[in-house]
Amino acid sequence: MRTWTERVFLLGLIAVLIAGCSSPEESDTESTSPLPNSVCADGRPDSNPPSAFDTELKARWTLSVDDAVPGARWDPEQFMPAHMCGTVVAMAIRGVPKNDTTHRRFVDGEATLVGVDATSGEVKWTRPLLRGAVCAREPVRGEAVCIVDRRSTNDTYCAYVGLEEDRPLSPCDEGVAPGVGGRTGVSIQYVRLDSGHTRTEEPQGVDAATVDRNTLVTASSVDKNTIVVQRRATPYSHGWESTVARRPQKREVAADGIHLLPVAGARGFLSAWGDSDMVGAVLDAETGRRVVDASNTGPYLAATALPHRQVAVYDANTTAVHDSDGRKIRELPRTMVSGLPRSSMRSTVSAAPPTFVYRGVTGRDGTHDEAFDLETGDRLPAVPMTMSAYRSTSPSQPGTAVGGVLVFVNTSGHERTGLTYNYYGAMDVRSGQVLWTAKGKFPTGEVANDGDSTILLRASSEKQDTLRAFDVRRGVVRWETRLDPFEGYSDGVAIGNDTLTRMTAQ
């Protein structure tokens, strides 16, 4: 019989040996505390970007990519910065030319997740990511979650093998890219936001995964005709399991990819479908109930989530609004053009009140837009075909909707000089009154809006960019500030290839 002291010594020795034999793929920074029982530890907000743009935003700090990951570049296309639990999370990539804009860099570059203190701008941690990892922009129990879709990663990587002689890739092994754990399925990488501690999960039988409302949701293909969707329980949200019957285009289909994504627009709905399915299922994210089916358009289902737990579903002819129980609240009238019901799948749906839809309609006499109020079903004024001051431009296209105002754009090309001009205007959604029109109001384009009255615009120059807050109803600039060149803006952070800048109201 060993003494209590001897047993404590042996347990301590075993712990040391286990720590010394831990996998090199895990973080060298140990987790100092268990996972929190809330979205973030210490009750911190999971995200706190500026909610309104009427007050001027200024740079609080700027971080060079070389100070975080030397020789890399920020990659906003692969992952836009997100503010999580007091940490600004961004992605840097190196090992590929800085001018490489192909999808090869998603599966070949050395991707690194970077955690930056949101207050000071100091780098807290950097962690290499698995090949092909796509990171969610919301935390789960104090961790960032990055998901590898093995099928997609393998297909993309293997397609580039042998294409570029000056940058050869290592060969695939029977369709599996180097470092990817198998032909199908997912790998999930978790990174602690406070310490950077990393762990990896490879759930068996899971074909797709996503993060919705700070909770992990997975989808598994049970057979060729059935998908099982599961929402994992957390201390702050309950779990559920939902069985989805697939509707493939052919009775006999080969095993294909499974997709699981939040429905675009307001939160509250998930979508699940297979590559060969004609339609996919829209699920209530709270209960897992199958609400309605929506057409498979390829990368997404033809649906938009609306406020008040409603969802708009559209196809080639109609747009219908359903509640979370699947009841059809209203159906917009079928379009008749030149005596035939003909409309395209192009629809612009406003997901913030007031909700409305602009549908692109194609008939024998060309294409035009029609608009409907999704709350009442009433027809709304259409976007003006041309602007009165610029009648030689192409037909208008609907753009951003903010606070009941729709911004629309016309484009005109000059054949001799090759120059292209954008002509912008804004109209009141309900009355159809054109509030203003102008050429060059938006030198480059919109990067964000506050959902109320203001949009943020970026104007580019060679050495500096300008961030402008634009009042959409009055057509005037509220304020502007100059920044290092940037490509995108999210969660109060402007990001370019070389710098990351946090913006705050000061």
C-alpha positions, 0 to 999 in steps of 0.5 A: 500500500502506497502512502498518500504522499507517494500517490500524490507524487506519482500523479504529479509525475504522470501529469508531467509526462502527459504534458511532455507528450502532448501533440505539437499541433496543440497550442503551446499556451495552456488553457488556464481555466475551463470554458465559460458557461456564457458566450464570453468569460466574465460576462463580456459582450461578444461584440461591440462595434459602433452601432450608429455613424452619426458621430465621427469615427476616428482611428483608435489604433492601427496594427501592421500585419508585419507586427503580427505575422511577418511577411504576411498580408491581411486577408479580408476576403477569406475572413473579415475582422470580428470583435469577439469577447474584447478581442479583435480577431483577424486572419493573415496569410503568407506563403503566396504572392501578395497580389494572388487573388485566386482561390488557391490561397484559401487552401495553399497559403499559411493562414494564421488567426490573430487575436488583438486586444480591442482596447490597446491594439496589442497582439495577444496571440497568433495561431496557425490554422488548418488547411482550408479552415473557414472561421465563424465571426461569432464566438462559442463559449469564449472560443473562435471556431474555424471549420474545414469542409474536407470535400471542398478543400480537397476539390479546390486544392487538387484542382490547382495541382499541376496548373502553375509550374513556377509554384508547384503544389504537392500532389494529392493522394487519391483526391485528398490534399496534404494535411487534410484528414480524409476525403469527406467530413469536417475538422473543427479547430477551436481557439481560446480568445483569452489565451490562444489555446488551440484544440481540434475536433474531428467529429465522426459522420459529420458532413457540414458544420456552422455557427449560429447564434453562438452555438455549433450546428452540424449536419450529417448525411444518414443516407442519400435521402436523409440529412440529420441536423443537430444543434449542440446544447450549451449552458446558454442554449438548448440543443435539438435534432432535426431529420430533413428528407432530401429531394434530389433531382434524380431518384438515384444520386451519387453521394454529394456535398451537404451544405448547412448555413444560416439563412441570409438576413435577420437571424433565426433560420438555418438552411440545409441541402445537398448538391443534387437537391432541387430544393433545400430545407429552411429550419427554425434555428430555435427549434429545428422545425422544418419551416419551408422549402426553398429553391437550390440556387447553388451557393445558397437557398433562395430565401431571406430571413426577416424580422419577427421570425419570418422568412421570404422565399422566392422562385422564378415567378413568386415571392412568399412570406412564411412565419416560423411555423411554416404558415404562408402569411402572404404571397406576392402576385405573379409577374406578367410581362408581355402576357407571360409570367416571366421573372428572374431569380434576381431579388433584392430583399430588405431584411430590416424594417420596413421590409420589401423586395425588388424583383428583376423581371425579364420579358419580351420587352426587356428587364425592369424591377418591381417592388412589394411591401413584404409586411402588407403585400402592397405594390411599391413604386419601382426604381426609376429606369433612368435618372432625369439628369442622366438619361443616357445611362443604363437601367437603374439597379436597386442597392442598399436599403437604409431606414426606408430609403433605397439607394440605386445606381446607374452605370454609363460607359464612354466608348472613346475613353473607356471610362465608366461612371457610376450615377447614384440616387436615392428614393423613398421606398413607400412614396417613390419620391427621388430624394437626390441624384448625383454622379460620383457620390460614391467614388468607390462603394459602400462598406457598412450602414447603421440600418437607420440613416447613414452608410459608410463609403470608401474613396480610394487614392494611391496612398490614403483612403477616405472613410465617409459617413453619408446621410442617405435621405439628405444626400450629404456627407456627415463627416469623413476621415482619412485612413491607410488604404483598406478594402473592407470594414466590419465590427468597427475595424477597417482592414487592408492588405497591410494594416488593421485599424480599429475605429471608435467614436471619440 
